[in-house]
Amino acid sequence: MSSSKSAIRLERVEVERIQTPHPCRVYNTLLPLNAINVLAQPRKTFLEIDVLGDDVAKKNLHELLRIARFDFEHCKRYISEVNEIWKTGFMMEEMVPVQENGSLVFYVLLDGERRYRSCIYLRDKGCTSCREEFGPGGCYERHFGDLRVEARVEDNISPDEAIDIQASANIHHRVPLHEEAHFYDYLYKVRKRRDPKYTVTEHAKRMGRKSEAIRLAMRFCDLPEKIQDYVEDGQVRWGIGIEATRLQFQGKLDEEELERWMIRAVTENLKVPEFRERVNRFLFNLKYEQMSMFSMAEDRYMARSAIKMVVERHTLLAIHGFIFYLNKVLDLFIKGKLGKEDSPFSHRSSIKVFRRLIDVEAKALPYLWQLLPKKERERDQLVIKKTAEVLSRLEASLPEGTE
């Protein structure tokens, strides 16, 4: 990482302190959107930024962003800390600097990335009202006067202080639990390496969380990645992932055995309490040696059979339910009670549902085709192709703005 200031791209921006006319460590200001640097944050998931953008524009206000203002050396130390925690490769050369009174400073976002992204969305795409009335461009300036955003700035705080601000913010604006868990885990390991006496209790206190919550989060991060993926992909709830840590650490199950438990949770659509009760029974049997090696092997065989039966039952029920629904809709169309103008459904949304249906069918059929003659496979492929063509024509025929 180069420390040469001449290698850094300069951007001249005037920044005014709103709170006081004299220097102080914490102050409010208006910062240009393009002067704010965004590095790795605990939150990785940013949903409905367009909805938040519309809300920000409509109310003509938003919460203050929390920003760190670093000189060159402080910024360099902060980047080093972030890279160590998140295993990233940020470099000073990539940072957007600001020239203030002959010196380089760097504004780095600590809290409010969703709000910042909503501002960028308004700047680049615009809110729904502005797009409909004025077309693209000019939305952010129309609502806020210029391309600046209100921010609460702290001068040259230490990397640890900056990370703690991020952790504190996430208590009030929760990130997905698996993302939060990795944040706590990475940060603990970094601080533990620096200070071998650093404890989980101390870490929990700094994070503003209970020790047990931190321990559970860190245990989740020790699960095999394949098992973590079931939680991160939304296939099972966080609580089931936590129960899986009991199976790993108390039950001594390996990755293959843990995955069988995850598959069972998915296929049987188990709620967290139901899954926890099964884990309790399993661990109880292990503890009191009421399950012989033979019966454990038999249980695994029966579990696989049960999964097949559950998948078959749930699949058939879902398919029959959908066929029943489609037949009802078809009957309404045939009788003239359902048409394009008087449909109780939103036109574009219903087309999207059918689009997703044939997408899933296209993925599932290759597995089913192994059981079918070639002629039937060709017929199925033709039906899916023609359905996709019809949906494309329907989408093209809908008026602009139709939902």
C-alpha positions in Angstrom: 0.0 0.0 0.0 1.5 3.3 -1.1 1.6 6.2 1.3 2.4 8.8 -1.4 -0.1 11.6 -1.3 0.7 12.5 -4.9 -0.8 9.2 -6.0 -4.2 10.1 -4.6 -6.9 11.7 -6.8 -7.8 15.1 -5.5 -11.2 16.6 -5.3 -11.6 20.2 -4.2 -14.7 20.6 -2.0 -15.7 23.3 0.5 -17.1 21.9 3.7 -18.7 24.2 6.3 -19.2 23.3 10.0 -22.8 24.1 10.8 -22.6 23.6 14.6 -19.9 26.0 15.6 -17.5 28.4 13.8 -14.5 27.0 15.6 -12.9 23.6 15.3 -14.4 20.9 17.5 -14.2 17.1 17.5 -17.9 16.5 16.8 -20.0 18.8 14.5 -22.8 18.8 12.0 -22.3 19.7 8.4 -23.5 19.3 4.8 -21.2 17.0 2.8 -21.2 16.5 -1.0 -22.5 13.0 -1.8 -19.4 12.2 -3.9 -17.0 13.2 -1.1 -18.1 10.3 1.2 -16.1 7.1 1.2 -18.0 3.8 1.9 -15.9 0.9 3.2 -16.9 -2.5 4.5 -19.8 -2.3 6.9 -21.4 -5.1 9.0 -24.5 -4.9 6.8 -24.3 -6.7 3.5 -28.0 -6.8 2.6 -29.7 -3.7 1.4 -33.3 -4.3 0.4 -35.9 -1.8 -0.9 -33.5 1.1 -1.3 -36.0 2.5 -3.9 -38.8 2.5 -1.2 -36.6 4.2 1.3 -35.6 6.7 -1.4 -39.2 7.6 -2.1 -39.8 8.0 1.7 -36.8 10.3 2.1 -37.9 12.4 -0.9 -41.5 12.6 0.2 -40.7 13.7 3.8 -37.9 15.9 2.5 -35.7 14.8 5.5 -33.6 12.0 6.7 -31.5 11.1 9.7 -28.0 12.4 9.9 -25.3 10.1 8.5 -22.4 9.4 10.9 -19.1 10.2 9.3 -15.5 10.0 10.4 -13.2 12.8 9.2 -9.6 11.5 8.9 -6.3 13.0 8.1 -4.0 10.9 5.9 -2.4 8.9 8.7 -5.7 8.3 10.7 -7.4 7.1 7.5 -4.5 4.8 6.7 -4.8 3.2 10.1 -8.6 2.8 9.8 -8.3 1.2 6.4 -5.7 -1.2 7.8 -8.2 -2.2 10.6 -11.0 -2.7 8.2 -8.9 -4.8 5.9 -7.8 -7.0 8.8 -11.3 -7.5 10.1 -13.1 -8.1 6.8 -10.2 -9.6 4.8 -10.6 -6.9 2.2 -8.0 -5.0 0.2 -8.9 -1.3 0.3 -6.1 1.0 -0.5 -5.5 4.7 0.1 -5.2 5.3 -3.6 -8.8 4.3 -4.0 -10.1 6.8 -1.4 -11.8 10.1 -2.5 -10.0 12.9 -0.7 -11.1 16.5 0.1 -8.8 19.5 0.0 -9.4 21.6 3.1 -7.1 24.5 4.1 -4.3 23.0 2.1 -4.6 19.6 3.7 -6.0 16.3 2.6 -8.9 14.9 4.6 -11.1 11.8 4.0 -14.8 11.5 5.0 -15.7 7.9 5.7 -19.2 6.6 6.4 -19.7 4.9 9.8 -23.4 4.6 10.1 -26.3 5.1 7.7 -25.3 3.1 4.6 -29.0 2.4 3.7 -29.8 6.1 3.9 -26.7 7.0 1.9 -27.6 4.5 -0.8 -31.1 5.9 -0.9 -29.6 9.4 -1.5 -27.5 7.9 -4.4 -30.6 6.3 -5.7 -32.4 9.6 -5.8 -29.4 11.3 -7.4 -29.0 8.7 -10.1 -32.5 7.4 -10.8 -35.0 9.7 -8.9 -38.0 9.0 -6.8 -41.2 7.6 -8.3 -43.0 11.0 -8.4 -40.1 12.8 -10.1 -39.6 10.1 -12.7 -43.3 10.3 -13.6 -43.5 14.1 -13.7 -40.0 15.2 -14.9 -38.3 12.1 -16.2 -34.8 11.0 -15.1 -32.3 13.4 -13.5 -32.5 16.3 -11.1 -34.5 14.6 -8.4 -32.1 14.9 -5.5 -31.4 18.6 -6.2 -35.2 19.2 -6.6 -35.9 18.0 -3.1 -32.8 19.1 -1.2 -31.4 22.1 -3.2 -28.0 20.6 -4.1 -26.1 17.4 -4.0 -25.1 17.5 -0.3 -26.3 15.5 2.6 -26.5 16.3 6.3 -24.0 14.5 8.4 -22.7 14.2 12.0 -18.9 14.3 11.7 -16.2 13.1 14.2 -12.6 14.2 13.7 -9.7 11.7 13.7 -11.3 9.0 16.0 -9.3 5.8 16.5 -10.1 2.8 14.3 -11.5 1.0 17.4 -13.8 3.9 18.2 -15.0 3.9 14.6 -15.7 0.1 14.6 -17.5 0.5 17.9 -19.8 3.2 16.4 -20.7 0.8 13.6 -21.5 -2.0 16.2 -23.6 0.4 18.3 -25.5 1.6 15.3 -26.4 -2.0 14.4 -28.1 -2.5 17.8 -30.7 0.1 16.8 -30.8 -0.7 13.0 -30.4 -4.4 13.0 -28.6 -6.1 10.1 -29.4 -9.7 9.2 -28.3 -11.8 12.1 -25.8 -13.9 10.2 -24.0 -10.8 8.9 -24.0 -9.4 12.5 -22.5 -12.7 13.7 -19.6 -12.5 11.3 -18.9 -8.9 12.3 -18.7 -9.8 16.0 -16.6 -12.9 15.2 -14.1 -11.1 13.0 -13.7 -8.2 15.3 -13.2 -10.4 18.4 -10.5 -12.5 16.7 -8.6 -9.3 15.6 -8.8 -7.8 19.1 -7.9 -11.2 20.7 -4.8 -11.4 18.6 -3.7 -8.0 19.8 -4.6 -8.6 23.4 -4.6 -12.3 24.5 -6.4 -11.3 27.7 -9.4 -9.8 25.7 -12.5 -11.8 26.8 -15.9 -12.6 25.2 -17.5 -10.8 28.2 -15.5 -7.6 27.5 -16.2 -7.9 23.8 -20.0 -8.2 24.5 -19.9 -5.2 26.7 -18.2 -3.1 23.9 -20.7 -4.3 21.4 -23.6 -3.6 23.7 -24.9 -7.2 23.6 -25.2 -10.0 26.2 -22.3 -12.4 26.4 -24.5 -15.4 25.5 -25.7 -13.7 22.3 -22.1 -13.0 21.3 -21.0 -16.6 22.1 -23.9 -18.0 20.0 -23.0 -15.7 17.1 -19.4 -16.8 17.2 -20.4 -20.5 17.3 -22.6 -20.0 14.3 -19.5 -18.7 12.4 -17.7 -22.0 13.3 -20.3 -24.1 11.5 -19.3 -25.5 8.1 -19.9 -22.9 5.4 -22.4 -25.2 3.7 -24.5 -25.3 6.8 -24.3 -21.5 7.3 -25.5 -21.1 3.7 -28.9 -22.6 4.7 -29.4 -19.6 7.0 -27.8 -17.0 4.7 -29.9 -18.1 1.8 -33.1 -17.9 3.8 -33.9 -21.6 3.6 -34.0 -21.9 7.4 -34.3 -19.4 10.2 -31.5 -18.1 12.3 -32.8 -20.1 15.3 -32.4 -23.3 13.4 -28.8 -22.4 12.6 -28.1 -21.8 16.3 -29.6 -25.2 17.1 -27.3 -26.7 14.5 -24.3 -25.4 16.6 -25.6 -27.7 19.5 -25.6 -30.6 17.1 -22.1 -29.8 16.1 -20.5 -29.1 19.5 -22.6 -31.3 21.8 -23.6 -34.0 19.4 -20.3 -34.1 17.6 -22.0 -34.4 14.2 -20.0 -33.9 11.0 -20.9 -31.7 8.0 -22.8 -34.5 6.2 -24.9 -35.3 9.3 -25.6 -31.6 9.9 -26.8 -31.2 6.4 -29.2 -34.0 6.8 -30.7 -32.1 9.7 -30.9 -29.0 7.6 -32.6 -30.8 4.7 -35.2 -32.2 7.2 -35.9 -28.7 8.5 -36.5 -27.4 5.0 -38.5 -30.3 3.6 -40.7 -30.6 6.7 -41.0 -26.8 7.0 -40.0 -27.0 10.7 -40.4 -24.0 12.9 -37.6 -23.2 15.4 -39.4 -24.7 18.5 -40.1 -27.9 16.6 -36.6 -28.2 15.4 -35.2 -27.4 18.9 -37.4 -30.2 20.4 -36.0 -32.7 18.0 -32.4 -31.6 18.8 -33.2 -31.9 22.5 -34.5 -35.5 22.1 -31.4 -36.4 20.0 -28.9 -35.0 22.5 -30.8 -36.5 25.4 -30.5 -40.0 23.8 -26.8 -39.4 23.1 -26.2 -38.3 26.7 -27.8 -41.3 28.3 -26.6 -43.8 25.8 -30.1 -45.0 24.9 -29.3 -45.0 21.2 -27.0 -47.8 20.1 -24.8 -47.5 17.1 -27.2 -49.8 15.2 -30.2 -47.7 16.1 -28.4 -44.5 15.2 -27.6 -46.0 11.7 -31.2 -47.2 11.4 -32.4 -43.7 12.4 -30.3 -42.1 9.6 -31.8 -44.5 7.1 -35.3 -43.8 8.3 -34.5 -40.0 8.2 -33.6 -40.2 4.6 -36.8 -42.2 3.8 -38.8 -39.7 5.8 -37.4 -36.8 3.8 -38.3 -38.5 0.6 -41.9 -39.1 1.8 -42.2 -35.5 3.1 -40.9 -34.0 -0.2 -43.3 -36.2 -2.2 -46.3 -35.3 0.0 -45.5 -31.5 0.1 -44.8 -31.4 -3.6 -47.9 -33.2 -4.6 -50.1 -31.1 -2.3 -48.6 -27.9 -3.7 -48.9 -29.0 -7.3 -52.5 -30.2 -6.8 -53.3 -26.9 -5.1 -51.9 -24.9 -7.9 -53.7 -27.0 -10.6 -57.0 -26.5 -8.7 -56.3 -22.7 -8.6 -55.5 -22.5 -12.3 -58.6 -24.4 -13.2 -60.7 -21.9 -11.2 -59.1 -19.0 -12.9 -59.5 -20.7 -16.3 -63.2 -21.2 -15.6 -63.6 -17.5 -14.9 -61.8 -16.6 -18.2 -64.0 -19.0 -20.1 -67.2 -17.6 -18.6 -66.1 -14.0 -19.4 -65.9 -13.0 -15.7 -62.2 -12.3 -15.7 -60.5 -10.1 -18.3 -57.7 -7.7 -18.9 -59.8 -4.6 -17.8 -61.6 -6.0 -14.8 -59.0 -8.4 -13.5 -58.8 -8.4 -9.7 -55.1 -9.1 -10.0 -52.3 -6.6 -10.8 -51.5 -7.4 -14.4 -47.7 -7.2 -14.3 -47.5 -9.0 -10.9 -49.5 -11.9 -12.1 -47.3 -12.2 -15.2 -44.2 -12.2 -13.0 -45.7 -15.1 -10.9 -46.2 -17.2 -14.1 -42.8 -16.2 -15.2 -41.3 -17.5 -11.9 -43.4 -20.6 -12.2 -42.0 -21.6 -15.6 -38.5 -20.7 -14.5 -38.8 -23.1 -11.6 -40.3 -25.8 -13.9 -37.4 -25.4 -16.3 -35.0 -26.1 -13.5 -36.9 -29.0 -12.0 -37.9 -30.8 -15.2 -34.4 -32.1 -16.1 -34.5 -34.1 -12.8 -38.0 -35.5 -13.6 -37.1 -36.2 -17.2 -34.8 -39.0 -16.0 -38.0 -40.9 -15.4 -39.8 -40.0 -18.6 -39.6 -41.2 -22.3 -37.8 -38.8 -24.7 -41.1 -38.0 -26.6 -42.6 -36.6 -23.4 -39.5 -34.5 -22.6 -39.7 -32.9 -26.1 -43.4 -32.0 -25.5 -42.7 -30.5 -22.1 -39.8 -28.4 -23.6 -42.1 -27.1 -26.3 -44.9 -26.2 -23.8 -42.4 -24.2 -21.7 -41.0 -22.4 -24.7 -44.4 -21.4 -26.0 -45.5 -20.3 -22.5 -42.4 -18.0 -22.2 -43.1 -16.5 -25.6 -46.8 -15.7 -24.7 -45.6 -14.1 -21.4 -43.1 -12.0 -23.3 -45.8 -10.7 -25.6 -48.2 -10.0 -22.7 -45.4 -8.0 -20.9 -44.8 -6.0 -24.1 -48.5 -5.2 -24.5 -49.0 -3.8 -21.0 -49.2 0.0 -20.8 -46.2 1.9 -19.2 -46.6 2.1 -15.4 -49.0 -0.8 -15.2 -48.3 -3.0 -12.1 
